């Protein structure tokens, strides 16, 4: 009985030719269906992205426009600027105080934040970890004024500690007493403000790093433990390398918060000139300088303070750009 055979057309390599006529009969891939909701969502995200750029540009243009008088005075008559020595001699101590306080806060807060994040994700009992994480997150909800009041109370209790530092470590410039051999009798120094800033940025760094550590592939952790690694060795070989870029992002975000913090620092610091010592009165930050002088400012003085704000704006932008570069470099190395 004859049987029907199906002929297969082969290509040059002897493989069957793909069917050039799919079920649709047109020979073309079906087009993706774009619904009205997709168009609305795409337009909304595009508008949001453009809006944030416009806001950033608007803030920069406003600061530049309001700084015009100070820039012209700096060019024509620097002695008219506060202090009589020009704008740069006025703003430079503020920049130094801002960077020093933010750096100290970051150095103090980052190790604690990483330790808390690791404890809540890999060490704490399951019932305790969510509660502890919730308590840490609540620190971010405390107003800056409350931190400032707490910092004032803390400052009075740190005077004995500052005396001890100046007595045993006074040979180090940052712990040296003043020309009279004394330290601040109120404790309201740049070091106190830095410690309060460290508490303020702690929940930001902790929350971000905790979420990063939770994203570590479970198989990598179990593989390390199965090969005989201890809990710490598993964290060192699997969790920390995986979260390097996230840790860098979290610390830079905390640094940005510390740079711009105003009210708490303004309430804690005592007015004074720039000094290398952290245990004597003096040193100001850009944000505290603006907060303390803006209500009574007018004319050229108001323009000076806005120009100082422009300097802080530029510093923050540079910090964020540097953070993006660090994160990108860390991600490349991690991959």
C-alpha positions as CSV (number, residue, x, y, z in Angstrom):
1,X,0.0,0.0,0.0
2,X,1.6,3.3,-1.0
3,X,2.6,5.6,1.7
4,X,2.9,9.4,1.4
5,X,6.2,10.9,2.2
6,X,6.9,14.5,3.3
7,X,9.8,16.2,1.6
8,X,12.0,18.4,3.7
9,X,14.0,21.1,2.0
10,X,17.3,21.5,3.6
11,X,19.6,24.5,3.6
12,X,23.3,24.6,2.7
13,X,24.2,23.0,5.9
14,X,21.7,20.2,5.6
15,X,19.4,21.7,8.2
16,X,15.7,22.1,7.6
17,X,14.6,25.5,6.3
18,X,12.6,27.5,8.8
19,X,9.0,28.0,7.9
20,X,8.7,31.3,6.2
21,X,5.0,31.4,6.7
22,X,3.9,31.4,10.3
23,X,0.4,30.9,11.4
24,X,-0.5,34.5,10.7
25,X,0.3,33.9,7.1
26,X,2.1,37.3,6.7
27,X,5.7,36.1,7.3
28,X,6.1,39.0,9.9
29,X,6.4,39.0,13.6
30,X,3.2,40.2,15.3
31,X,3.5,43.8,16.6
32,X,3.4,44.4,20.3
33,X,0.1,45.7,21.5
34,X,0.4,49.2,23.1
35,X,-2.5,49.9,25.3
36,X,-3.5,53.4,26.5
37,X,-2.3,52.7,30.0
38,X,1.2,52.0,28.7
39,X,1.3,55.3,26.9
40,X,0.0,57.2,30.0
41,X,2.6,55.5,32.2
42,X,5.4,56.2,29.7
43,X,4.4,59.8,29.4
44,X,4.1,60.2,33.2
45,X,7.6,58.8,33.8
46,X,9.1,61.0,31.1
47,X,7.4,64.1,32.6
48,X,8.7,63.2,36.0
49,X,12.3,62.8,34.7
50,X,12.1,66.1,32.9
51,X,10.5,67.9,35.9
52,X,13.3,67.0,38.3
53,X,15.9,68.3,35.8
54,X,13.9,71.6,35.5
55,X,13.6,72.0,39.2
56,X,17.4,71.4,39.6
57,X,18.1,73.9,36.8
58,X,15.6,76.4,38.4
59,X,17.4,76.2,41.8
60,X,20.8,76.7,40.2
61,X,19.5,79.7,38.2
62,X,17.9,81.3,41.3
63,X,21.1,81.0,43.3
64,X,23.1,82.4,40.5
65,X,20.8,85.3,40.0
66,X,20.6,86.2,43.7
67,X,24.4,85.9,44.0
68,X,25.0,88.5,41.3
69,X,25.6,91.4,43.8
70,X,28.2,89.4,45.8
71,X,30.0,88.4,42.6
72,X,30.1,92.0,41.4
73,X,31.3,93.2,44.8
74,X,34.0,90.5,44.9
75,X,35.2,91.7,41.5
76,X,35.0,95.5,42.2
77,X,35.5,95.9,45.9
78,X,36.3,92.8,47.9
79,X,36.6,94.8,51.1
80,X,32.8,95.3,51.1
81,X,32.3,91.6,51.7
82,X,31.8,90.4,55.3
83,X,35.1,90.5,57.1
84,X,36.7,92.9,54.6
85,X,39.0,90.3,53.0
86,X,36.8,89.1,50.2
87,X,34.2,86.4,49.8
88,X,36.6,83.5,49.6
89,X,38.2,84.3,53.0
90,X,34.7,84.4,54.4
91,X,33.4,81.2,52.9
92,X,36.5,79.1,53.1
93,X,36.3,78.4,56.9
94,X,32.6,77.5,56.4
95,X,33.5,74.9,53.7
96,X,36.2,73.4,55.9
97,X,33.8,73.1,58.9
98,X,31.2,71.6,56.7
99,X,33.5,69.0,55.2
100,X,35.1,68.1,58.6
101,X,31.8,67.6,60.4
102,X,30.4,65.5,57.6
103,X,33.5,63.4,57.4
104,X,33.6,62.7,61.1
105,X,29.9,61.8,61.1
106,X,30.4,59.4,58.2
107,X,33.4,57.8,59.9
108,X,31.4,57.2,63.1
109,X,28.1,56.2,61.6
110,X,29.2,53.9,58.8
111,X,30.8,51.0,60.9
112,X,27.8,51.1,63.2
113,X,25.3,51.1,60.3
114,X,27.0,48.1,58.7
115,X,27.2,46.2,61.9
116,X,23.5,46.8,62.6
117,X,22.5,45.9,59.0
118,X,24.5,42.6,59.2
119,X,23.1,41.8,62.6
120,X,19.5,42.3,61.6
121,X,19.9,40.3,58.3
122,X,22.2,37.4,59.3
123,X,22.7,37.2,63.1
124,X,19.6,38.3,65.0
125,X,16.7,35.9,65.8
126,X,13.9,36.1,63.3
127,X,11.5,37.6,65.8
128,X,14.0,40.3,67.0
129,X,15.3,41.4,63.6
130,X,12.1,43.1,62.3
131,X,11.6,44.9,65.6
132,X,15.2,46.2,65.6
133,X,15.0,47.3,62.0
134,X,11.7,49.2,62.8
135,X,13.3,51.0,65.7
136,X,16.3,52.0,63.6
137,X,14.0,53.3,60.9
138,X,12.2,55.4,63.4
139,X,15.3,57.5,64.0
140,X,14.8,59.0,60.6
141,X,11.4,60.3,61.7
142,X,12.7,62.4,64.6
143,X,12.7,66.1,63.7
144,X,16.1,68.0,63.5
145,X,15.0,70.3,66.3
146,X,14.7,67.4,68.6
147,X,18.2,66.2,67.7
148,X,19.4,69.7,68.3
149,X,17.9,69.9,71.8
150,X,19.4,66.5,72.5
151,X,22.7,67.6,71.2
152,X,22.7,70.6,73.6
153,X,22.0,68.3,76.5
154,X,24.7,66.0,75.3
155,X,27.3,68.8,75.0
156,X,27.2,69.6,78.7
157,X,28.0,65.9,79.5
158,X,31.0,65.8,77.1
159,X,33.1,68.6,78.7
160,X,34.9,66.1,81.0
161,X,35.6,63.9,78.0
162,X,37.0,66.8,76.1
163,X,39.3,67.7,79.1
164,X,40.6,64.1,79.1
165,X,41.2,64.2,75.4
166,X,43.1,67.5,75.6
167,X,45.1,66.3,78.6
168,X,46.4,63.0,77.0
169,X,46.1,63.7,73.3
170,X,46.6,67.5,73.2
171,X,49.7,67.0,71.1
172,X,47.4,66.1,68.3
173,X,46.1,69.4,66.7
174,X,42.5,68.3,66.6
175,X,42.4,67.7,70.4
176,X,44.6,70.7,71.4
177,X,43.3,73.2,73.9
178,X,43.1,76.9,73.1
179,X,45.8,79.4,73.8
180,X,44.7,79.6,77.4
181,X,45.1,75.8,77.8
182,X,41.3,75.3,78.1
183,X,38.6,73.5,76.1
184,X,35.0,74.5,75.6
185,X,33.2,74.8,79.0
186,X,29.9,74.2,77.2
187,X,30.9,71.3,75.1
188,X,29.2,72.9,72.1
189,X,32.0,72.1,69.6
190,X,32.3,70.8,66.1
191,X,33.0,67.3,67.5
192,X,29.7,67.4,69.4
193,X,27.8,68.5,66.3
194,X,29.5,65.7,64.3
195,X,28.4,63.0,66.8
196,X,24.8,64.2,66.5
197,X,25.1,64.2,62.7
198,X,26.3,60.6,62.9
199,X,23.2,59.6,64.8
200,X,21.0,61.4,62.2
201,X,22.5,59.7,59.2
202,X,22.7,56.3,60.9
203,X,19.1,55.2,59.9
204,X,19.7,56.1,56.2
205,X,22.8,54.1,55.8
206,X,21.5,51.2,57.9
207,X,18.2,50.9,56.0
208,X,19.8,50.9,52.6
209,X,22.6,48.5,53.5
210,X,20.1,46.2,55.2
211,X,18.0,45.9,52.0
212,X,21.2,45.3,49.9
213,X,22.3,42.5,52.2
214,X,18.9,40.9,52.0
215,X,19.3,40.7,48.2
216,X,22.4,38.5,48.5
217,X,21.7,35.2,46.6
218,X,20.8,32.6,49.1
219,X,22.6,29.9,47.1
220,X,25.9,31.7,47.5
221,X,25.5,31.9,51.3
222,X,24.5,28.2,51.6
223,X,27.3,27.2,49.3
224,X,29.9,29.0,51.5
225,X,28.4,27.4,54.7
226,X,28.4,23.9,53.0
227,X,32.1,24.2,52.2
228,X,32.8,24.7,55.9
229,X,32.9,28.5,56.2
230,X,32.0,30.1,59.5
231,X,29.2,32.6,59.7
232,X,31.7,35.5,59.5
233,X,33.6,33.9,56.6
234,X,30.3,33.5,54.7
235,X,29.5,37.2,55.3
236,X,33.0,38.2,54.3
237,X,33.1,36.1,51.1
238,X,29.5,36.3,49.9
239,X,27.5,39.2,51.5
240,X,30.0,42.0,51.6
241,X,31.4,41.6,48.1
242,X,27.8,41.4,46.7
243,X,26.8,44.6,48.5
244,X,29.9,46.8,47.8
245,X,28.2,49.1,45.4
246,X,25.1,49.4,47.6
247,X,27.3,50.2,50.6
248,X,29.0,53.0,48.6
249,X,25.7,54.4,47.6
250,X,24.3,54.3,51.1
251,X,27.4,56.1,52.6
252,X,27.3,58.8,49.9
253,X,23.6,59.4,50.5
254,X,24.4,59.7,54.3
255,X,27.2,62.1,53.4
256,X,24.7,64.3,51.4
257,X,22.4,64.4,54.4
258,X,25.2,65.4,56.7
259,X,26.4,68.2,54.3
260,X,23.0,69.8,54.3
261,X,21.9,69.4,57.9
262,X,21.0,72.8,59.3
263,X,18.9,73.2,62.4
264,X,20.6,70.6,64.7
265,X,24.1,71.9,63.9
266,X,23.0,75.5,64.2
267,X,21.6,74.8,67.7
268,X,24.7,73.0,68.9
269,X,27.6,75.1,67.6
270,X,28.8,78.2,69.4
271,X,29.8,81.1,67.1
272,X,33.5,81.3,66.6
273,X,36.4,81.4,64.2
274,X,37.9,78.5,62.3
275,X,40.2,76.4,64.5
276,X,42.0,73.1,64.0
277,X,40.9,71.8,67.4
278,X,37.6,70.0,67.7
279,X,37.3,70.4,71.5
280,X,37.2,74.2,71.6
281,X,34.4,76.6,70.7
282,X,34.4,77.8,67.1
283,X,34.0,76.5,63.6
284,X,30.8,76.8,61.6
285,X,29.2,75.0,58.8
286,X,27.6,76.5,55.7
287,X,24.1,75.5,56.7
288,X,24.4,76.7,60.3
289,X,25.8,80.1,59.1
290,X,22.9,80.6,56.8
291,X,20.3,79.6,59.4
292,X,21.8,81.9,62.1
293,X,22.1,85.0,59.9
294,X,19.4,84.8,57.3
295,X,16.5,86.3,59.3
296,X,18.3,89.6,59.9
297,X,20.1,89.7,56.5
298,X,19.3,92.4,53.9
299,X,21.0,93.9,50.8
300,X,24.5,92.7,50.2
301,X,24.5,90.6,53.3
302,X,21.5,88.6,52.0
303,X,23.3,88.1,48.7
304,X,26.4,86.8,50.5
305,X,24.4,84.2,52.4
306,X,22.7,83.1,49.1
307,X,26.1,82.8,47.5
308,X,27.2,80.6,50.4
309,X,24.2,78.5,49.7
310,X,25.3,78.3,46.1
311,X,28.7,77.0,47.3
312,X,26.9,74.3,49.3
313,X,24.8,73.4,46.2
314,X,28.0,73.0,44.1
315,X,29.6,70.9,46.9
316,X,26.6,68.6,47.1
317,X,26.5,68.2,43.3
318,X,30.2,67.3,43.3
319,X,29.6,64.8,46.1
320,X,26.8,63.1,44.2
321,X,28.8,63.0,41.0
322,X,31.7,61.4,42.9
323,X,29.3,58.9,44.5
324,X,28.0,57.9,41.1
325,X,31.5,57.4,39.9
326,X,32.4,55.3,42.9
327,X,29.3,53.2,42.6
328,X,29.9,52.6,38.9
329,X,33.5,51.6,39.5
330,X,32.6,49.3,42.3
331,X,29.9,47.7,40.2
332,X,32.3,47.0,37.4
333,X,34.9,45.5,39.8
334,X,32.2,43.4,41.4
335,X,31.0,42.0,38.1
